[in-house]
């Protein structure tokens, strides 16, 4: 930055204003200091005594530091620094100071801001009129007569009067230099004293992780519900188009299946949008929204592929969250079978309720090429694995002798959820 801009540019002016605000904030503490100094017996000459004013200034700073520990001091200071000091926002903390370390650092910044601001704002009020008066001495006879009587002896010298305009200008430049230097000091110390503490960084990381988890969950819901519906509708529509002129009854059944699939998907999509309206933070009951294994018959009837379904045990008593995630896993498995299966043999589906876990096994023969190609594929198996892991389960998937097998093992209840449900009764 060029020297004139460094002293009088927009950033320098804003930083100067920031320090004047600090001086204004110092005034209540300074007045308390003057009262305390006046109680010692120096009240009559307080405003004409430089030592007394420095004593009031010294008393004001510890009082300012004591008030700087309040949590709201940091966000107010951060807002002023972001607006006036040219500090990158990412280097500053957000929110009130909650920990002891953050409060101490904020108090240190507050005291530094008020101390430098008091000096600079005081000089800004006092020095410019004096500098202008000095610069005007050679051009004002009344001013010279006053200064020659009451001023220092050196001003009576002709060379001193000749240099007076330059001296006045030098005073103003010196004030600008001091303001720029102290502004730069404050800007450099702001990230240190107002930056995030380790606790702030940890809290921010936890918030980002929670936001990412919500986004991933919503992405899984949309991928599984809408993706499955599109695959099934595409299969049904393609089959109906091929036999449109030969088998009207089959076409009628295909259109009925398309209607049922789209109607069911609209309901599921509304459930996902409900999560968005709740800012992605559903409660325990909201976590179980959506179809479960009790809606599996409707899914199998209109999924677009033949399914040989075998059930062992009774899944009706499952935790609603487990039932819902199991439904989504089956739904995504059927979508994969419709896209990549051979189609000659039915998909084999086994749902078994064991003593401690729910087992889901899906098998389908692999085709030579996918039956349906959709852009953005490859997320289904990852979404299935994520669903199982979040419940404390596990999955396996792979091909063996021309058969694709997907296995998912889920706990019968979500850890910690049963206790919360009992506590609400």
N, C-alpha and C positions, 0 to 999 in steps of 0.2 A: 504494500500500500504506500502511495506517495505521501511525503510529509504533510502537505496541506490537507489531504483527505484524512490522514491519521489524526489531525488536530481538530478539523472543522467539518469532516464528512458526516454523512447521516448516522453511521454507527457511533462515531465519537459523540455526536449530539445526543443520541439516545442514551448512551452510557452516562453522559453528563447529567441528563434528566434523571436517570436512575439514582445517581448519587444525591441529587437535590431532594428526591423523595426520601432517601435515607436520612438526610438532615432534617426534613420535616417530621419524620417519625421519631427522631431523637429529641425533639423539643419538649414533649411532656416529661421525659426523664431528666432533661437538663433543668427544667423548672423545679423539679423535686430537688435536684442537686443544689440549685441556688437557694432554695429554702433552707436546706440543711447547712449550707455554708453561712447563710445569714444568721442562723441560730448561734453560730460561734462568735458573733460580734462584729462581723465585717459587712453587715448588710448595707450600711450607708454608702460605701464606696465599691459595692459589688460590681456594678456595670461599668465602672471606670477603672477597675483593677484587673489587669490581665492575669495575675496569679489566682485571684479569686474565681475568675471564669474558668481557668484550667482546672481548678479544684472541683468546681461544679461539673465540669466535663468528665473528670475522673470518677466522680461519684455516680454519674448517670450511666456509665457503661456497665458496671456490675448489675445495676437494676435492670437494664435492658437484657443482659444475659440471662437473668433469672426468669424474665417473662418469655424469653426465646425458646424455652423448653416445652411450651404448650404445643400439642400435636398440630394445630392448624397453622402454626407459623410457617412450617415447611411448604405446604401447597401455595400459600400466599406469596412466599418468597420465590418459589419456582415459577409462578405465573409472571411475576415482574421480571425475572431474569430471562425467561423465554421471549418476552415481548420487547425488552430493551437492551439486553446485553449481547445478543448475537451468539448465544451458546446453543449448539445443536440440541434439540429437545430429547433425543435418545440418551443423552448423557445425564439427564436429570431424573429424579425420582418422581413418581406420581403418588398422590394420596398423602394423608397425614402421617407424621412420624409416630410410629407405635412403639418401637423398641427404644431402650435407653441409649444405645449407640446413635440411632438416628436423631433422637431429641438433642443429644449433646452436640452433634455436628450441626444441626439446624440452629441451635443457640449460638454456636461459634460463628456461623455465617451471619446471623442477625446482628450480632455485636460488631463484627467487622464492617458490615454494610453501614450501620448507623455511625460507627466511629469515622470511617473515611467520608461518608456522606456529610457528617457534621462539619468536618474540616473543609471539604470542598464547597459546600453550600455557604458556609460562613465567609470563605474567601470570595465566593461569587457575589455575595451581597456587598462586601466591604471594599474589595480591591478595584473593581472597574470604575467607580466614581473617583477614587483617589488617583488612579492612573490617568483618567481623562483630565482631572484638574492639573496634574503635573504636565501633561502634554500641552495644555492650553496656557501655561504660564507665559511663554514669550508673546502671546497674542492678546492678553488681557491685563491691562494696567491695574484695575481694581484688585484682581486676583494676585498680581505680583506684590502690590502694596501690603495686602494682608499676609501673604506668605513671607515677605521680607521682614515684617515685624515679628511674626510669631514662629516662623519656620527656622530651619537650621541655617547657620552662617554660610554654608557652601552655596546656597541658592542665590547669594548676592554676587557671586562670581559670574562674569559674562559667559564664560565657557559652559557653566552649569545651565544657564538659561538656553544656550544653543543646543545642548544635549537633552533638554527636558522632553521634547516630543518623542525622541527615540527611547528615552527611559520609560515614558508612559506606555509606548507600544511594547517594549520589552516586558513590562509587568503583565500586560494582557496575554502575550505569548507564553510567558511563564505560567500563568494561571491555566491556559489551555493545555500546556505540557503536563502539569500536575494532574489535571482532570483526566487527561488521556491515560496517563500512567496508572492512576488509581483505578480507572475504569477497566484497564487491561488486567490489573491485579485481581479485581473482583471477578472478571470473566474467567480467569484461569483457576481461581479457587472455587468457583461455583460447582463444577462437577465433583470436586473432592468433598465439599461440605454438604452439597444438596443432591449428590448422586445417590443411586440406590445402594443400600447396604446389602450384605449377603442375604439377610432375611427378606429384603424387598425383592431381590433377584429370585430367591426360591419361591416366594409367593407368586411372582409373575410367571415363572416356569410352570407352577402348578395350575395357574389360570389358563395358560396356553395349552397345557396337556388336557385339561378338562374340556376346553373348547374343541380341541382336535378330536377327543373321544366322542363328543356329541356330533361333530361333523361326520366322523367315520360311521357312527351308528345310523345317522340319517341316510348316508350314502348306501349303506347295506340294505336299509329298508327299501329305498327306491329301486336299487338294482334288483333285489329279489322279487319284489311285488310287480313292478312295472316290467322288468325284463322278462319274467316268466310269462306274464300276460301277453306281451308282444310275441314271444316265441310260439305260444299256444295258438294265438289268433292267426299268426302267419301260416302255421301248419294247417289249421282248419281251412283258412281261405284258399291256400294252394291246392289242398285236396278237393275242395268243392269246385274250384275252377276247372280242374282236370276232368271231372265227371259231370259237369253242368248239364250237358245235353243227354247223357245216358242214364243218370240216376238221380232224379229230382228229390227222392226221399232222403238220400244221403246228404244232398245239398241242404235240405231243410234241417236235418240234424246238426250239420256243421254250423249253420247260421245260428241255431239255438245255442250251441256250445260257445260260439263267439259272443253272443249276447250275455250268457251267464258269466263268462270269463271277464268281460269288460265291466259288468255290473259289480262283480266281486272286487275287481281291481280298483274301481272308483272308491268303494268303501275303505279299502286298505290305504289308498292314497290320501283320503281324508284323515285317516288316523295318523299318517306320517306328517301331514300338514298341521295337525293338532299339536304335535311335538314342537314344530317350529313356532307356533303361536305361544307356547309355554316357554320360549327362549331355550328350547332344547333341554330342559331340566324337569322331566316328569318325576312325580313321586313314585312310591312303591306300587300303587295301584295303576298309575299311568304307565309304568314299565311293562305291565301285562296287557296293555291294549293291543288289539289286533287278533287275527284268527289263531286258534290253537289246534291241537290234534282232533278236537271234536268237529272241526270243519274239514277234516281230511277227505271225507267221502266226496264232497263237492269238488275238491281240488282234483282228485283222481278221475272223476267222471268227465272233466272238461280240460284235462291237461294236454290233450293232443297226441298222446302215446298210450299204448296198451300197458296196463300195469297188473302184475300178479301180486296181490297184497296179502301178506300174512301177519297176523297180530298175535302176540303172546303176552298174556297178562292184561291188566286193565289200565289203560293210560288216563282214564277219567279223573283219577285222584292226584294227578301230578300237580306240582307247583305251576301256577298259571304262566310264570315267566319261562320255565323249562318247556311247557307245552307249546308256547308261542315260538320259541327259538327252534324247537324240533320241527314245527310246521314249516318255518322258513328254510330249514336245512333240506327237508324233503322237497319243498318247492324248487329250490335251486338245483337239487339233484335231478329233478324231472326236467328242468330247463336244459341242463347239460345233456341229458339223454336225448331230448328232442333235437338238439343241435348237432350232436356228434354220434348218436346211436345208429346202429345198423337198420333198425326198424322192422326186421323180419321176426324177431322174438320179442315177447313182452318184457318190460322192465320188471325185475323182481325186487319187491320192497318188503323188508322185514322190520317190524317194530316190536321190540321185546322189552317188557318191564322186568328187570332183574331185581335182585334183593337190594342193591345199593345204587344201581344206575340204569339209565335208559339206553338201550342199544338200537341204533338205526343202521341198517345195511341195505344198500341199493346196488344192484348189478344190472348191467345192460351190455349187450354185444356191441363191439366197436364197428362202425361202418367204414367204408373206404374213404368217404369224404363227408364233411358235415352236412346235415340235412338243411340247416338254416345258418346263414352267416350274418352276424351282427357286429357292427363296429364297437370298439371299446370292450371287447371280451377279455377274458383272463382274470377277472376280479371275483368270479363266483366261488372258486375253491378257497381263495384267501378270505373271503367273507365268511364262508362256512367255518373255517378254522378259527377266525376271530370270535365268532359267536360261541363256539365250544369253549375256547380258552377263557372268555369272560365269565362263563358259568362254572369254570373249574373242570371242564372236560377235555377231550382230545379227539382228533380225527385222523384218519388215514385214507389216502386215495391213490389209485394207481391201476395200471393195466396188467392182466395176467391171462395168458393164453387167449387173447382176443376178447376178453371180458373186462370191462371197466367196473371196478368195485370201489364204492365209497362207504366208509364205516365211521360212525360218530358215536361216541360214548359220553353221555351227559349225566350229571348227578340228578337224583330225583328231586332235590330241593336246592335252592340257592342259599349258600352260606350266609347266616345272619338275617335272612328274610323271614324265616319262621318265627323267630323271637319277636320281631317287630309286629308281625301279624297278630301274635297272641297279645302283645301289649296294647293293641287298639281295641280288643274286645272288652 
